[in-house]
Amino acid sequence: MYTLKKKAICNLLGLGLLWLTNSGQAQTKVQALIPQDEIVMPAVKGGFDLMAYDSRHQRLFLSAQDNHSVEVIDLKNNRPVKSLPGFNEPKWVFYHPETNVLYVATGKDGKVTAVNAANYKTIKTYAFKEKCNNLRYDHRTNQLFVGVGDTFGAIGIIDLNKHKITLQIPLAGFPKQFELTRDRIYVNEPGKGLIEVIDRKTYKVVTTWRVNNHKDNVPMAIDQTKQRLYIGCTGGHLITLSMLNGKEVNRITIPKDVDGIYLDSNRARLYVSCGEGFLDAFSVKRDELSLIQQIRTRNGAGTSLLIPAANLYLLAEPQTDLLPAALRVFQPAL
């Protein structure tokens, strides 16, 4: 039996749900994320990195980096269905629905592996010099962008029409999360405490913005309508920057070890998952962020995914000495 109902989970694990205001007092009026279920993965050891969703088949692909596998989960029936072994620290996954191909970026060997998602056999491997992490896809150009590097930094470009690496854009430092627009690429480089902005016509860095002096800017979310970047700093800050000039317009305190930030534009909310053991939901009004819900999670549970089309928010929780690895399923409230 792979699933447990949420009430049983809270009683069994002793985690419960906690809603706090900024003053630390209990708040139950707003429930931004409603717990639905928990999918237990007893065979998976350690923690997770990023996920990808296949809407047609309602499958989730979850990078189990410590287990060196990609876990396939049936989100229609909320159960694990397959484990794909043999990936050398999978960091990020991207699913291409038109071709039914899964792309897996691995950290230890610097590869992006294309996998046939029908039979899970490897189709092709794209090799880079060092660690591969963040993957972003542009459907207009059919290009897959790859964060590359550990001792150096670059954004690699894979042309999925030609099935080859066509370019590597050098950076000042190794990239973590980055975001694409039609004209630019915004890259978080925590080793330098920088955001580098790349022009997509010339594929050159056109400007550099300093985030802070802590060199901990890891996750990023983008609001192209408002021209804002939301930058998570693992030391415990969430910073709002203008995309026009890189100026800081807001800064708030959050739990430490943030690893996931997702903008729910339909509801004007940000969901922020932190490895310290908290999941925060903020309302966004102009440039003001207000905490409306805080949920207690496991330490190390920083990997998350918002799926607007399915009205789901997912949080991966690592295996511990007492608890098996699990995926918590939430529904964003109206």
Number of C-alpha atoms within 10 A of each C-alpha: 6 12 17 16 12 16 12 12 16 13 10 11 11 9 13 14 13 15 21 16 14 13 6 8 9 13 15 12 9 11 17 22 21 13 20 15 20 24 23 22 20 12 11 22 18 18 21 33 24 27 25 22 23 18 14 8 11 14 21 22 25 26 30 29 23 19 21 22 21 29 22 21 22 17 20 10 12 20 19 19 12 13 19 15 13 11 23 18 26 32 28 29 26 22 22 18 14 6 10 13 20 23 25 29 32 25 22 14 17 23 25 27 21 23 19 16 20 10 7 14 12 14 13 14 16 15 16 17 12 20 25 31 28 22 26 18 19 12 9 7 11 14 19 19 23 27 28 31 24 19 10 16 22 22 24 21 20 20 16 14 9 10 13 14 17 12 14 18 15 17 20 16 23 23 29 23 23 25 19 17 12 11 11 18 20 22 27 28 25 24 20 19 20 22 24 22 23 22 16 15 9 10 17 16 18 12 13 16 16 15 23 14 11 13 18 24 29 24 23 25 19 22 15 11 7 11 12 20 21 23 26 29 27 23 16 17 19 24 20 24 22 17 18 9 11 18 14 17 12 14 17 13 12 22 20 19 24 31 24 27 27 22 21 19 12 8 13 13 21 22 24 25 32 28 21 20 19 25 27 22 28 20 18 17 10 8 14 13 19 16 19 20 25 25 19 17 23 20 16 23 29 29 26 26 19 23 16 14 7 12 12 19 21 20 23 29 28 25 24 14 6 7 13 16 21 22 24 19 20 19 19 20 12 9
